[in-house]
């Protein structure tokens, strides 16, 4: 059954990316709302014990995709709120598998600092293109996405500390970290594509490619070892 859900995901993603490149608006919108849905089912049918926060996070992403299909600032903001909720749920889900006693103090300090510095650079580059009323919410959103990445990394460090060799406790969290980073790249790229009309990313192809792969790797990383 899991392979069916994976197949639906890859077909929907391929159709969506094709529609993005060829500016087929209706096909683009229909396929977009079919990307995350099979991943929800893939997670539910693949684990013995379902983490409700993972399910809530994926549902929030799916709702966010639906909202962003709509046109207008109102829908863009509502979609952002939905994805903010998704990041919050992912953080809670990751936190279940983090043992802070196993994480070196320097990691607890350095990783958040690196993430804040990285997001500050992105926001500095983005500031000229974002209208003032939306800039503060944009800052908050990207920093919160960065926080989701920080907790994913803490989960990976915990997995490494618990592993005597490369295995599910190591590979799963690594997949999730890569997926979370791709999610962050997608969101950062989205804001440039949205607000900078001259951006080469205006087709959102890169946005959706990194988003789709990011979601897949996050889900696979949460399945492996469970």
C-alpha positions as MATLAB code, in Angstrom:
seq = 'XXXXXXXXXXXXXXXXXXXXXXXXXXXXXXXXXXXXXXXXXXXXXXXXXXXXXXXXXXXXXXXXXXXXXXXXXXXXXXXXXXXXXXXXXXXXXXXXXXXXXXXXXXXXXXXXXXXXXXXXXXXXXXXXXXXXXXXXXXXXXXXXXXXXXXXXXXXXXXXXXXXXXXXXXXXXXXXXXXXXXXXXXXXXXXXXXXXXXXXXXXXXXXXXXXXXXXXXXXXXXXXXXX';
ca = [
       0.000    0.000    0.000;
       2.864    2.332    0.834;
       4.196    2.073   -2.735;
       0.802    3.202   -4.044;
       0.982    6.372   -1.945;
       4.568    6.991   -3.054;
       3.514    6.502   -6.664;
       0.670    9.012   -6.321;
       3.073   11.494   -4.728;
       5.650   11.220   -7.523;
       3.011   11.417  -10.276;
       1.348   14.465   -8.686;
       4.715   16.163   -8.185;
       5.839   15.464  -11.755;
       2.549   16.770  -13.181;
       2.761   19.872  -11.011;
       6.337   20.674  -12.016;
       5.408   20.147  -15.682;
       2.450   22.516  -15.254;
       4.707   25.093  -13.604;
       7.194   25.061  -16.458;
       4.490   25.178  -19.125;
       2.249   27.734  -17.352;
      -0.809   25.494  -17.272;
      -2.651   27.168  -14.402;
      -5.574   24.755  -13.921;
      -3.388   21.648  -14.015;
      -0.902   23.384  -11.703;
      -3.565   24.164   -9.093;
      -5.210   20.722   -9.177;
      -1.916   18.837   -8.935;
      -0.619   21.046   -6.108;
      -3.288   19.893   -3.670;
      -2.444   16.253   -4.476;
       1.215   16.391   -3.400;
       1.017   16.242    0.411;
      -2.189   14.192    0.736;
      -0.541   10.848   -0.219;
       2.310   11.591    2.184;
      -0.192   11.830    5.036;
      -1.499    8.378    4.140;
       2.037    7.058    3.629;
       2.952    8.056    7.175;
      -0.248    6.737    8.760;
       0.031    3.336    7.053;
       3.794    2.956    7.612;
       4.232    3.410   11.364;
       3.088    1.217   14.231;
       2.545    4.164   16.549;
       1.200    7.342   14.966;
       2.499   10.648   16.292;
      -0.554   12.890   16.046;
       1.628   15.996   15.728;
       3.195   14.625   12.540;
      -0.281   14.068   11.096;
      -1.384   17.561   12.167;
       1.748   19.085   10.632;
       1.126   17.376    7.296;
      -2.570   18.296    7.314;
      -1.598   21.918    7.994;
       0.802   21.789    5.020;
      -1.956   20.356    2.833;
      -4.380   23.097    3.916;
      -1.634   25.661    3.312;
      -1.229   24.375   -0.244;
      -4.974   24.744   -0.827;
      -4.985   28.297    0.545;
      -1.997   29.324   -1.577;
      -3.804   28.193   -4.716;
      -6.121   31.152   -4.128;
      -5.041   34.578   -5.331;
      -4.590   37.643   -3.125;
      -2.668   38.788   -0.060;
      -5.388   37.478    2.309;
      -4.961   33.903    1.074;
      -1.187   34.235    1.084;
      -1.254   35.280    4.751;
      -3.706   32.505    5.696;
      -1.510   29.995    3.888;
       1.483   31.288    5.834;
      -0.393   30.849    9.109;
      -1.243   27.273    8.155;
       2.411   26.517    7.425;
       3.421   28.232   10.670;
       1.141   25.767   12.490;
       2.772   22.944   10.503;
       6.251   24.012   11.653;
       5.041   24.206   15.254;
       3.628   20.671   15.051;
       6.844   19.363   13.462;
       8.835   20.915   16.329;
       6.659   19.132   18.893;
       6.957   15.862   16.948;
      10.753   16.117   16.760;
      10.967   17.015   20.433;
       9.542   13.624   21.413;
      12.759   12.030   20.132;
      15.287   14.549   21.445;
      17.397   13.808   24.513;
      19.009   17.117   25.417;
      21.365   15.424   27.861;
      23.046   13.698   24.904;
      23.560   16.932   22.958;
      26.827   18.837   23.621;
      26.335   22.342   24.958;
      28.217   23.877   22.036;
      25.740   22.264   19.619;
      22.799   23.696   21.575;
      24.364   27.144   21.212;
      26.067   27.098   17.804;
      23.271   25.577   15.685;
      20.633   28.208   16.637;
      23.192   31.000   16.154;
      24.089   29.726   12.676;
      20.410   29.464   11.768;
      19.614   32.991   12.980;
      22.595   34.406   11.074;
      21.596   32.547    7.910;
      18.001   33.756    8.116;
      19.188   37.303    8.811;
      21.156   37.269    5.552;
      18.122   35.983    3.629;
      15.858   38.612    5.191;
      18.398   41.375    4.468;
      18.404   40.354    0.800;
      14.604   40.084    0.805;
      13.818   43.384    2.558;
      13.897   45.662   -0.544;
      11.126   43.635   -2.174;
       8.696   43.113    0.717;
       6.086   45.711    1.615;
       6.527   47.057    5.159;
       3.297   45.556    6.618;
       4.413   42.082    5.503;
       8.097   42.282    6.400;
       7.772   41.603   10.147;
       5.475   38.575    9.601;
       7.933   37.353    6.952;
      10.783   37.633    9.470;
       8.800   35.742   12.080;
       7.801   33.009    9.659;
      11.275   32.329    8.263;
      12.835   32.384   11.733;
      10.206   29.897   12.908;
      10.949   27.648    9.941;
      14.604   27.948   10.928;
      13.654   26.858   14.447;
      11.995   23.743   12.999;
      15.309   22.986   11.324;
      17.189   23.462   14.595;
      15.014   20.886   16.370;
      15.424   18.487   13.432;
      19.197   18.799   13.849;
      18.928   18.207   17.613;
      16.944   15.042   16.823;
      19.724   13.938   14.477;
      22.418   14.576   17.095;
      20.404   12.493   19.580;
      20.157    9.688   17.013;
      23.903    9.782   16.389;
      24.605    9.669   20.129;
      22.356    6.613   20.509;
      23.764    4.763   17.483;
      26.814    2.528   17.563;
      26.700    2.233   13.767;
      24.844    3.670   10.797;
      21.249    2.480   11.100;
      17.596    3.620   11.355;
      18.240    5.767   14.460;
      20.787    7.685   12.397;
      19.388    7.550    8.844;
      15.822    8.574    9.726;
      16.785   11.816   11.483;
      19.314   12.575    8.720;
      16.577   12.321    6.085;
      14.388   14.626    8.155;
      17.176   17.211    8.523;
      17.765   17.263    4.765;
      14.017   17.535    4.198;
      13.671   20.367    6.707;
      16.522   22.266    5.052;
      14.863   21.833    1.641;
      11.614   23.117    3.163;
      13.503   26.185    4.375;
      15.066   26.713    0.932;
      11.606   26.406   -0.597;
      10.075   28.991    1.731;
      12.987   31.405    1.281;
      12.764   31.018   -2.498;
       8.993   31.466   -2.371;
       9.284   34.919   -0.840;
      11.743   36.043   -3.507;
       9.523   34.600   -6.241;
       6.448   36.211   -4.693;
       7.765   39.697   -4.004;
      10.488   40.180   -6.632;
       8.608   40.170   -9.932;
      11.881   40.133  -11.878;
      13.138   37.029  -10.115;
      14.236   34.128  -12.298;
      12.256   31.947   -9.860;
       8.899   33.469  -10.830;
       7.592   30.143  -12.187;
       7.895   28.666   -8.662;
       9.489   25.554  -10.188;
      12.381   25.578   -7.685;
       9.970   26.461   -4.869;
       7.832   23.400   -5.520;
      10.714   21.059   -6.342;
      12.447   21.729   -3.013;
       9.117   21.773   -1.149;
       7.981   18.417   -2.526;
      11.320   16.703   -1.924;
      11.546   18.311    1.499;
       8.129   17.017    2.560;
       8.945   13.536    1.256;
      12.267   13.335    3.104;
      10.743   14.656    6.336;
       8.055   11.969    6.184;
      10.483    9.188    5.271;
      12.777   10.317    8.077;
       9.890   10.084   10.545;
       8.939    6.611    9.262;
      12.391    4.996    9.270;
      13.066    3.330   12.576;
       9.424    3.335   13.671;
];
